[in-house]
Amino acid sequence: MKKRIQQLFKKSYKTIENDAFLKRIRATIIGEGMLHEGNIYLMDYAIQHMPDDGIVLEIGSYAGLSTNVLLHLLQKHHKKHTFIGCDAWIYEGFNDHTGNIETHIDGKAEVSRKDYVAYIKTAFINAAQLLHPNAKPFTCHMPSDIFFENWNSKNEFTDVFERTFSIQDTISFCYIDGDHSYEQAKKDFENVAAKLKRNGFILLDDSADYLNFGSKNLIEDIKNDHRFTIIDSNPNYLIQKVN
Ligand SMILES: C[S@@+](CC[C@H](N)C(=O)[O-])C[C@H]1O[C@@H](n2cnc3c(N)ncnc32)[C@H](O)[C@@H]1O
């Protein structure tokens, strides 16, 4: 009976156990619904197995939940890779796809989208400053396309902590979690693929088989892409560059 009850509550995906920081983080940072627990398991795998040099990149940071999970795992596994990210900090309304784009947030006419995203960006800065004061992410306020344009032009970046930096290395692991439309997820994927080291990883959020996002359609393309192999789906996909 006990075994049957345990089976009933058993998760259908793999998770990281016995990590007090990870257990607490969902109660600390805004955005808990945005990070599938199975992704954390895949991030842990990628960080442990990625090439020894290179950068870790995140596209889509929101309020810093996945950022601080990644920073924590880098520290836990004694990895010295520089963490770089970008977020456009734009509000995506439930009904934007109809073309009728409001200036306020869903369900609260008195709260402007501008104030909302400023609040989320400030939350990102505060969370990183609180939880990783000595390993702050080099995250920039810009859409991913502009980020790659700047990188390709060897331009200098300024992050949300007002630090300037340039990127000298290629990518060993990237978490793609920005705009989930097929078109943008594909652009992000190709931009990352062009700068990904051999044996480097990409974790594509919302690519699980049961979903209906653009990222899910993109993973169907990637399954036929000879440059990549599927490492795991938990339920989102972790892929590795092999060619
Ligand atoms: C699902 S949230 C990211 C959640 C975050 N990774 C986490 O788990 O805590 C998606 C983020 O992508 C950002 N975004 C949307 N379009 C983008 C683009 N073209 N380039 C960069 N970021 C974008 C949004 O502003 C939003 O903060």
The ligand as an SDF file (V2000), in Angstrom:
LIG
                    3D

 27 29  0  0  0  0  0  0  0  0999 V2000
    9.9900   32.5420  -19.4990 C   0  0  0  0  0  0  0  0  0  0  0  0
   10.7890   34.0240  -19.1460 S   0  0  0  0  0  0  0  0  0  0  0  0
   12.3760   33.4930  -18.6150 C   0  0  0  0  0  0  0  0  0  0  0  0
   12.3320   32.7940  -17.3000 C   0  0  0  0  0  0  0  0  0  0  0  0
   13.6870   32.5510  -16.6710 C   0  0  0  0  0  0  0  0  0  0  0  0
   14.5910   31.8580  -17.5610 N   0  0  0  0  0  0  0  0  0  0  0  0
   13.5250   31.7390  -15.4080 C   0  0  0  0  0  0  0  0  0  0  0  0
   13.4110   30.5030  -15.5110 O   0  0  0  0  0  0  0  0  0  0  0  0
   13.5260   32.3210  -14.3330 O   0  0  0  0  0  0  0  0  0  0  0  0
   11.1020   34.6380  -20.7350 C   0  0  0  0  0  0  0  0  0  0  0  0
   11.9110   35.9230  -20.7430 C   0  0  0  0  0  0  0  0  0  0  0  0
   12.3390   36.1320  -22.0820 O   0  0  0  0  0  0  0  0  0  0  0  0
   12.3750   37.5090  -22.3180 C   0  0  0  0  0  0  0  0  0  0  0  0
   12.3370   37.7090  -23.7740 N   0  0  0  0  0  0  0  0  0  0  0  0
   11.2750   37.7010  -24.6180 C   0  0  0  0  0  0  0  0  0  0  0  0
   11.6790   37.9140  -25.8770 N   0  0  0  0  0  0  0  0  0  0  0  0
   13.0300   38.0470  -25.8380 C   0  0  0  0  0  0  0  0  0  0  0  0
   14.0330   38.2770  -26.8110 C   0  0  0  0  0  0  0  0  0  0  0  0
   13.7300   38.4020  -28.1140 N   0  0  0  0  0  0  0  0  0  0  0  0
   15.3130   38.3480  -26.4200 N   0  0  0  0  0  0  0  0  0  0  0  0
   15.6580   38.2100  -25.1010 C   0  0  0  0  0  0  0  0  0  0  0  0
   14.7410   38.0000  -24.1360 N   0  0  0  0  0  0  0  0  0  0  0  0
   13.4550   37.9190  -24.5010 C   0  0  0  0  0  0  0  0  0  0  0  0
   11.1740   38.0600  -21.5840 C   0  0  0  0  0  0  0  0  0  0  0  0
   11.3810   39.4310  -21.2850 O   0  0  0  0  0  0  0  0  0  0  0  0
   11.1480   37.1640  -20.3310 C   0  0  0  0  0  0  0  0  0  0  0  0
   11.7860   37.7820  -19.2420 O   0  0  0  0  0  0  0  0  0  0  0  0
  1  2  1  0
  2  3  1  0
  2 10  1  0
  3  4  1  0
  4  5  1  0
  5  6  1  0
  5  7  1  0
  7  8  2  0
  7  9  1  0
 10 11  1  0
 11 12  1  0
 11 26  1  0
 12 13  1  0
 13 14  1  0
 13 24  1  0
 14 15  1  0
 14 23  1  0
 15 16  2  0
 16 17  1  0
 17 18  1  0
 17 23  2  0
 18 19  1  0
 18 20  2  0
 20 21  1  0
 21 22  2  0
 22 23  1  0
 24 25  1  0
 24 26  1  0
 26 27  1  0
M  CHG  2   2   1   9  -1
M  END
$$$$
